[in-house]
Amino acid sequence: MARDSVVIVGAGISGLSAAWELSGGSEGPSGATPRIEVIEADERVGGSLATAQFAGRTIDLGADGFLARRPEAVELVRDLGWSNRLEAVDASGASIYLQGALDELPEGLALGIPTSSRQLREVKGLTLRARLEARRDEWMPARLKVGPDTTIGEIVRTKLGRELAYQFIEPMIGGIQAGRIDELSAQSIFPALLEAARKGGSLMKALRPDESAAASAASTTVMEPLFYSLLTGVGSLPSEIMRQLTSRGVVVRTGVPVTALRRTPSASYPFEVDTSSTTTPADAVILATPAPTVARLLGALDPALEALSSVRGASAAMITFSVPRAGVVLPEHGTGILVPLATAWTEGTMMVTAVTFLDRKWPHLRHDDSVLLRAHVGRSDDGRWRDFTDDALAARVAKELATLLTRFDFPSEYLVQRWSEALPQYYVGHETLIANAKAAAKAHCVALCGNAYDGVGIPASIGSGRRAAREAQSMLRLHQAN
Ligand SMILES: Cc1cc2nc3c(=O)[nH]c(=O)nc-3n(C[C@H](O)[C@H](O)[C@H](O)COP(=O)(O)OP(=O)(O)OC[C@H]3O[C@@H](n4cnc5c(N)ncnc54)[C@H](O)[C@@H]3O)c2cc1C
């Protein structure tokens, strides 16, 4: 009997994780392992994960770390035999730029949201009005009727006022997603916030961790790091997965976009997967591409799949600088700076949304004589950076850094990395949109995975890929039974 064939479209971390799971995960392939072909449009695997040589180091061009408390990424690194490359983040905390100066962010925030008005006492850049709004939430909370989903902005603006919402909370939550809190879904991105809003009463109190549970956890557990990176860069993970997949017999093709998925009702397999030069028969397909690509390839089969064309991706750019230590002033503590949107500046408003002190976070990047830092620009509604050449963008950002940090001498070494539509925006109703699309795809022997479906972070994308692989396995079993 011919082996089943599974085609995986897209070799970002979710597609590669799907291939890893399908080829046996930590156990490796068995007699039941199907033929697996991964087809990637780009010349290299990894999607948003990539490394480059810069200023005598290997640096990440995209994601530079992943959450340690979620298991998926750490497990995959262990499966690959790379545990000794895990590196724990070496600093904590951050500052926020308010009223022309840096304030340290207080401890105890819940994804940027204060859980007590006392936390805001030392944040000098907030007005008296913002502090009073926080106190009001504790003593006389605003009412808000919440349905099955709403925006994060609606909740925090109503409960805590505009200044805290846009100046204090949005820089953190909006920064992670490169989006606006007035568009992002509370249900998909911050379900605990929706739950807290539903309870009524004080939002901050509802978001406070249960103190007795936190105390008993602290007394019994060893402190785990918050984030991990890899000594060779997070971007080195995809090529290692590819290397090990290849040695398992998985076919990985790069530089070949999939152009069509064709149903073949009369043949013994349900799909043919086309590139410009090949056709591969498939008993099951895993689509690990951005959601609009799924709509383009499969939208004609079902309106729920066509609806994926509405998932917008935010674009952003990151400018990495290597600066002589004497040429920059950094805050005493923390891994970086957050900058509220539309922060006034001598030339209009700032484009920089955040700054990361890369060599404070990751010891393997440290050099005695220079500092490695990265500025982030771009949001779902701010694409000004696209109008700049790389050199002009670096020069403009350096000027903003000189304001934010008080000193930043424009260095000769910088690297601009642009990411086009790479961060999917989870709008209100995203959960339903995705659940319908997954169900429609499944009916056609297609599993969907990637950062548009189960969360944008690396662990969520890995988990999404492995889930899709398990779905494909059960599709194959069903196919064999019929
Ligand atoms: C700038 C940036 C910084 C980030 N920082 C962090 C971070 O610090 N920590 C964290 O946890 N997460 C971070 N993320 C998020 C995380 O990196 C991504 O969500 C994750 O890597 C997405 O993986 P994916 O496989 O779902 O998608 P992608 O990486 O987008 O991969 C999709 C792949 O599909 C391919 N493809 C598209 N169309 C076709 C086609 N027709 N045929 C074949 N192939 C196709 C693409 O070329 C691409 O390789 C960051 C993301 C970005 C953009």
The ligand as an SDF file (V2000), in Angstrom:
LIG
                    3D

 53 58  0  0  0  0  0  0  0  0999 V2000
    9.3230   41.7840   14.1870 C   0  0  0  0  0  0  0  0  0  0  0  0
    8.7620   40.6390   14.9810 C   0  0  0  0  0  0  0  0  0  0  0  0
    9.1880   40.4350   16.2820 C   0  0  0  0  0  0  0  0  0  0  0  0
    8.6630   39.3880   17.0420 C   0  0  0  0  0  0  0  0  0  0  0  0
    9.1200   39.1640   18.3060 N   0  0  0  0  0  0  0  0  0  0  0  0
    8.6830   38.0860   18.9980 C   0  0  0  0  0  0  0  0  0  0  0  0
    9.2830   37.7270   20.2410 C   0  0  0  0  0  0  0  0  0  0  0  0
   10.2440   38.3720   20.7100 O   0  0  0  0  0  0  0  0  0  0  0  0
    8.8140   36.6280   20.8890 N   0  0  0  0  0  0  0  0  0  0  0  0
    7.8020   35.8580   20.3790 C   0  0  0  0  0  0  0  0  0  0  0  0
    7.4070   34.8650   21.0090 O   0  0  0  0  0  0  0  0  0  0  0  0
    7.2340   36.1540   19.1780 N   0  0  0  0  0  0  0  0  0  0  0  0
    7.6600   37.2340   18.4870 C   0  0  0  0  0  0  0  0  0  0  0  0
    7.1440   37.5140   17.2480 N   0  0  0  0  0  0  0  0  0  0  0  0
    6.0680   36.6430   16.7190 C   0  0  0  0  0  0  0  0  0  0  0  0
    6.5930   35.3260   16.1370 C   0  0  0  0  0  0  0  0  0  0  0  0
    7.9090   35.4410   15.6920 O   0  0  0  0  0  0  0  0  0  0  0  0
    5.7280   34.9190   14.9640 C   0  0  0  0  0  0  0  0  0  0  0  0
    4.3670   35.0450   15.2850 O   0  0  0  0  0  0  0  0  0  0  0  0
    5.9900   33.4750   14.5230 C   0  0  0  0  0  0  0  0  0  0  0  0
    7.3600   33.3060   14.2140 O   0  0  0  0  0  0  0  0  0  0  0  0
    5.0790   33.1770   13.3420 C   0  0  0  0  0  0  0  0  0  0  0  0
    5.3900   31.9390   12.7820 O   0  0  0  0  0  0  0  0  0  0  0  0
    4.4530   31.3270   11.6410 P   0  0  0  0  0  0  0  0  0  0  0  0
    5.0940   30.1010   11.1780 O   0  0  0  0  0  0  0  0  0  0  0  0
    3.0560   31.2380   12.1450 O   0  0  0  0  0  0  0  0  0  0  0  0
    4.3890   32.4460   10.4860 O   0  0  0  0  0  0  0  0  0  0  0  0
    5.5280   32.9990    9.5440 P   0  0  0  0  0  0  0  0  0  0  0  0
    6.8080   33.1100   10.2520 O   0  0  0  0  0  0  0  0  0  0  0  0
    4.9450   34.2440    8.9550 O   0  0  0  0  0  0  0  0  0  0  0  0
    5.6730   31.8930    8.4120 O   0  0  0  0  0  0  0  0  0  0  0  0
    4.7740   31.7360    7.3460 C   0  0  0  0  0  0  0  0  0  0  0  0
    5.5520   31.1910    6.1600 C   0  0  0  0  0  0  0  0  0  0  0  0
    4.6530   30.9030    5.0900 O   0  0  0  0  0  0  0  0  0  0  0  0
    5.3520   31.1870    3.8810 C   0  0  0  0  0  0  0  0  0  0  0  0
    4.3840   31.3270    2.7780 N   0  0  0  0  0  0  0  0  0  0  0  0
    3.4800   32.3150    2.5830 C   0  0  0  0  0  0  0  0  0  0  0  0
    2.7780   32.0920    1.4410 N   0  0  0  0  0  0  0  0  0  0  0  0
    3.2580   30.9370    0.9050 C   0  0  0  0  0  0  0  0  0  0  0  0
    2.9450   30.1920   -0.2600 C   0  0  0  0  0  0  0  0  0  0  0  0
    1.9940   30.5710   -1.1420 N   0  0  0  0  0  0  0  0  0  0  0  0
    3.6360   29.0530   -0.4930 N   0  0  0  0  0  0  0  0  0  0  0  0
    4.5910   28.6240    0.3710 C   0  0  0  0  0  0  0  0  0  0  0  0
    4.9360   29.3150    1.4910 N   0  0  0  0  0  0  0  0  0  0  0  0
    4.2730   30.4480    1.7590 C   0  0  0  0  0  0  0  0  0  0  0  0
    6.0880   32.4720    4.2100 C   0  0  0  0  0  0  0  0  0  0  0  0
    7.1370   32.7270    3.2940 O   0  0  0  0  0  0  0  0  0  0  0  0
    6.5800   32.1860    5.6230 C   0  0  0  0  0  0  0  0  0  0  0  0
    7.8620   31.6040    5.6510 O   0  0  0  0  0  0  0  0  0  0  0  0
    7.6610   38.5490   16.4740 C   0  0  0  0  0  0  0  0  0  0  0  0
    7.2350   38.7620   15.1570 C   0  0  0  0  0  0  0  0  0  0  0  0
    7.7830   39.7850   14.4070 C   0  0  0  0  0  0  0  0  0  0  0  0
    7.3370   39.9840   12.9840 C   0  0  0  0  0  0  0  0  0  0  0  0
  1  2  1  0
  2  3  1  0
  2 52  2  0
  3  4  2  0
  4  5  1  0
  4 50  1  0
  5  6  2  0
  6  7  1  0
  6 13  1  0
  7  8  2  0
  7  9  1  0
  9 10  1  0
 10 11  2  0
 10 12  1  0
 12 13  2  0
 13 14  1  0
 14 15  1  0
 14 50  1  0
 15 16  1  0
 16 17  1  0
 16 18  1  0
 18 19  1  0
 18 20  1  0
 20 21  1  0
 20 22  1  0
 22 23  1  0
 23 24  1  0
 24 25  2  0
 24 26  1  0
 24 27  1  0
 27 28  1  0
 28 29  2  0
 28 30  1  0
 28 31  1  0
 31 32  1  0
 32 33  1  0
 33 34  1  0
 33 48  1  0
 34 35  1  0
 35 36  1  0
 35 46  1  0
 36 37  1  0
 36 45  1  0
 37 38  2  0
 38 39  1  0
 39 40  1  0
 39 45  2  0
 40 41  1  0
 40 42  2  0
 42 43  1  0
 43 44  2  0
 44 45  1  0
 46 47  1  0
 46 48  1  0
 48 49  1  0
 50 51  2  0
 51 52  1  0
 52 53  1  0
M  END
$$$$
